[in-house]
């Protein structure tokens, strides 16, 4: 079943998301990625991703996301003040 990952990044913006995204493969080329959505308000960046499996997400983070953080001048791992919600989808519909 699909794996959902929600990250809340305090102090980051959609521009930060775009800067990091420019340093890794485009979404259509990321193996196992089913969907992503990102947006920010005045305090936080919110990123929701849906994966074929947790293993796909873990591989993307290790091979592409964390190196993209580093290439963007951020720490090479999870940014500080980041909160996560993760779960397996019990039901899934994709149009």
C-alpha positions as a Python dict, from the first residue, in 0.01 Angstrom:
ca = {
    (1, 'X'): (0, 0, 0),
    (2, 'X'): (110, 359, -58),
    (3, 'X'): (323, 540, 198),
    (4, 'X'): (242, 901, 292),
    (5, 'X'): (503, 1144, 428),
    (6, 'X'): (414, 1493, 555),
    (7, 'X'): (695, 1733, 652),
    (8, 'X'): (644, 2065, 828),
    (9, 'X'): (958, 2276, 799),
    (10, 'X'): (961, 2578, 1030),
    (11, 'X'): (1116, 2890, 881),
    (12, 'X'): (1124, 2758, 524),
    (13, 'X'): (928, 2880, 222),
    (14, 'X'): (814, 2749, -113),
    (15, 'X'): (1123, 2918, -258),
    (16, 'X'): (1340, 2691, -39),
    (17, 'X'): (1146, 2392, -172),
    (18, 'X'): (1201, 2505, -531),
    (19, 'X'): (1574, 2561, -473),
    (20, 'X'): (1620, 2209, -335),
    (21, 'X'): (1395, 2055, -602),
    (22, 'X'): (1610, 2211, -873),
    (23, 'X'): (1905, 2006, -742),
    (24, 'X'): (1746, 1660, -776),
    (25, 'X'): (1553, 1471, -1043),
    (26, 'X'): (1217, 1615, -1152),
    (27, 'X'): (914, 1447, -995),
    (28, 'X'): (828, 1245, -1305),
    (29, 'X'): (1173, 1083, -1289),
    (30, 'X'): (1174, 992, -918),
    (31, 'X'): (1122, 619, -882),
    (32, 'X'): (826, 527, -664),
    (33, 'X'): (689, 881, -623),
    (34, 'X'): (314, 885, -680),
    (35, 'X'): (240, 1249, -592),
    (36, 'X'): (375, 1552, -413),
    (37, 'X'): (232, 1883, -300),
    (38, 'X'): (415, 2172, -136),
    (39, 'X'): (314, 2510, -4),
    (40, 'X'): (404, 2761, 262),
    (41, 'X'): (246, 3015, 490),
    (42, 'X'): (419, 3289, 688),
    (43, 'X'): (576, 3038, 931),
    (44, 'X'): (620, 2698, 767),
    (45, 'X'): (677, 2499, 452),
    (46, 'X'): (451, 2195, 416),
    (47, 'X'): (552, 1909, 187),
    (48, 'X'): (327, 1607, 133),
    (49, 'X'): (458, 1315, -69),
    (50, 'X'): (296, 984, -158),
    (51, 'X'): (515, 686, -242),
    (52, 'X'): (472, 331, -369),
    (53, 'X'): (653, 222, -50),
    (54, 'X'): (860, 353, 237),
    (55, 'X'): (1166, 193, 74),
    (56, 'X'): (1118, 418, -230),
    (57, 'X'): (1103, 726, -7),
    (58, 'X'): (1409, 621, 193),
    (59, 'X'): (1608, 561, -126),
    (60, 'X'): (1511, 901, -269),
    (61, 'X'): (1606, 1078, 53),
    (62, 'X'): (1946, 909, 76),
    (63, 'X'): (2040, 928, -292),
    (64, 'X'): (1884, 1258, -401),
    (65, 'X'): (1715, 1471, -133),
    (66, 'X'): (1988, 1493, 129),
    (67, 'X'): (2256, 1564, -136),
    (68, 'X'): (2024, 1833, -279),
    (69, 'X'): (2000, 1993, 67),
    (70, 'X'): (2378, 2006, 83),
    (71, 'X'): (2408, 2141, -272),
    (72, 'X'): (2164, 2417, -171),
    (73, 'X'): (2379, 2518, 126),
    (74, 'X'): (2167, 2344, 391),
    (75, 'X'): (2271, 2067, 629),
    (76, 'X'): (2304, 1735, 445),
    (77, 'X'): (2029, 1573, 655),
    (78, 'X'): (1691, 1670, 798),
    (79, 'X'): (1668, 2046, 859),
    (80, 'X'): (1627, 2145, 1224),
    (81, 'X'): (1276, 2221, 1350),
    (82, 'X'): (1119, 1978, 1104),
    (83, 'X'): (819, 1772, 1210),
    (84, 'X'): (701, 1457, 1032),
    (85, 'X'): (381, 1262, 1002),
    (86, 'X'): (416, 928, 822),
    (87, 'X'): (169, 647, 762),
    (88, 'X'): (62, 377, 521),
    (89, 'X'): (-252, 462, 329),
    (90, 'X'): (-547, 243, 417),
    (91, 'X'): (-728, 355, 102),
    (92, 'X'): (-594, 519, -210),
    (93, 'X'): (-755, 687, -509),
    (94, 'X'): (-556, 863, -779),
    (95, 'X'): (-735, 1024, -1070),
}
